[in-house]
Amino acid sequence: NPIRECVPGVRFAHMIMAEFFNVGDRERAQGITPPPFRDRELAATPGNQVIANCQTSFIKNIVLPTLDLMAEVLCILPLICP
């Protein structure tokens, strides 16, 4: 999502958040309090940044470490495979 163009990226973000909220709805129906990123009611609160925080966290914790690892592998690849 972070490397996509804006329109597909936003659409994808909304699709994944819809899935998270569906899981949260099922948890709530079972009497389980969903975590903030799966809580549809919390996200509907004016001024809440649940979706933005999820995207920021995804980039920070998944995308950047993955890109760092890929850069490391690609830098040593010419040494291994001339």
URJO-V307873 format. One line per field, one symbol per residue. ss: DSSP state (a for helix, b for strand, c for the rest). phi: phi as a letter, one per 40 degrees, with the letter a starting at -180 (. if undefined). psi: psi as a letter, one per 40 degrees, with the letter a starting at -180 (. if undefined). A space follows every 10 residues. Layout:
ss: ???
phi: ???
psi: ???
This chain:
ss: cccccaaaaa aaaaaaaaaa aaaaaaaaac cccccaaaca aaacccccca aaaaaaaaaa aaaaaaaaaa aaaaaaaaaa cc
phi: .cbccdcccc cccccccccd cccccccccc gbcccdcbcc cccccdgcbd cccccccccc cbcccccccc ccccccdccc bc
psi: ddeiiddddd dddddddddd ddddddddde ehhiideehd dddehheifd dddddddddd eddddddddd dddddedddd g.
